[in-house]
Amino acid sequence: MRHLKIKNLIYILSVFSILLLLTNCATFTEYGKLEAKAREYYTNGSYDLAVNKCVKALKTNPKYKKARELIQNSFRAATKHHNREIKQLKASNNKYKWDDIVDHYKSLNKINNYIATLPPIKDIDSDKTIVFDTKDYTSELANARNKAAEVHYVEGTRLKNSKDYVQAAREFMLAEEICTGYKDAKKQQAGAHYLEAKRIAKSDKREMQKEAAKEFKEADRIYSGYKDARDCYEKCRKAGILRIAIIPFKNKISQQNKYGAISETITDKITSNIMNDPSATEFLEIISRTELYRIMQEHELEKAGFLNKESAVEAGKVLGVHEIIVGKITQIIYAKPRIKKRKEKQKDRAVVDEKVYYDDDGDKHTKDVYGDVYAKVTFYTKLSEASIVGSYQIINVKTAKVKQSKSFSGKSNFKCKWATFSGDERALSREAIKLCKKGEDIAPVEAQLVQEAANNLSESLTSTIKAYAR
């Protein structure tokens, strides 16, 4: 009898251990992790997220007990939370309360849609299919959208009448975003931008003409063909263009002719990059080097010390530009190719011999004998680089004041890797095999590497100038 009791006890403990193990295993499954995250959200009051995670867990395992319990509590809590918030908002005096009400109805529809995607799940106690008290809030959402849009539309009208066109445009935009096609909100938004552009365009300043052009463009973008917005945009755009002359940089290095006309190359590259970018030339015009030299020769500006800051005002009048970029190259550094070596011993397992043996019937067989194989690998890295260093200034020709002053640098690098080996090729790693087959590359000559550095410098300065002119 005692033996039987002990046996039963062992059986019960075994079953309990198995159940405990299965319970713990669920924690490491995907659905277990999702339920754990859902419980964390539920505890923190993030009921919508809890519903989302529970649904995902139950889609993976519809029989998961913890998720079946939690989904019901989460859905009820989420629904109750949103309806309570909606009720409080409706009773409040908050001008923009309908924006928040819209968000709550959207959330309610979202969690109800989550529930709609659930597979059939059964209640733990009754074993009956759980029926959720779902609801479609589409009509309530549409009504809230209309009311929210109306609030913004009315506010936009008020602001427009008070000539606060920027904020008016924003209010009309919100009305359209909340309720697509609401009244003539889109047209009213375009009208607010148009009126703001008209207001700004009254100024003769180039910068203001540029801003006016942007507003006219926005009006036409929002409501295509709005009044004469396109014609006004083009007129203001032309008046708002910033005209810049880039003077080829002075080459201050001792061997000026070693790398050819590097300064002119950089200037031409910058000009070409900008002129071939429609987004950059909307409000920016760069005087070409050919045109620049023609005007310089005609007016003998080169002899008059055109490249000096002090002559910027005179040069600007002649060239018809607003600003001039002058600069200098102070260093061109070239590092000759150098090779770094690294030796490494590699090994692997491979067939090194063949062994003969006889089976029980006396038949002769052979089998492979494996052993370590070795190789000595030398890894090579060839490096070379060039860099160009200097500085530039952007000068306002009207005031002769420096508007921007910065240093610049352009770099070019050459890097080549290869390898050689001695010993058994079978010992080589994949990388070693690849590098041994590749072989050594020839490094670019000095002039080529410096030219690549000049191209890099041109790209960098192009980006800087475009950002400056925006």
Secondary structure, DSSP 4 states (H G I P E B T S, - for coil): -HHHHHHHHHHHHHHHHHHHHHHHHHHHSHHHHHHHHHHHHHHTT-HHHHHHHHHHHHHH-TT-HHHHHHHHHHHHHHHHHHHHHHHHHHHS--TTHHHHHHHHHHHHHHHHHHHHTPPP-B-TTT-PBP-------HHHHHHHHHHHHHHHHHHHHHHHHTT-HHHHHHHHHHHHHHSTT-TTHHHHHHHHHHHHHHHHHTS--HHHHHHHHHHHHHHHHHSTT-TTHHHHHHHHHHHHPEEEEEPPPEE-SS-TTTTSSHHHHHHHHHHHHHHT-HHHHTSEEEE-HHHHHHHHHHTTTTTTTTTSGGGHHHHHHHHT-SEEEEEEEEEEEEEEEEEEEEEEEEEEEEEEEEEEEE-TT--EEEEEEEEEEEEEEEEEEEEEEEEEEEEEEEEETTT--EEEEEEEEEEEEEEEEEEEEEE-GGG--HHHHHHHHH-PPPPPPHHHHHHHHHHHHHHHHHHHHHHHH-
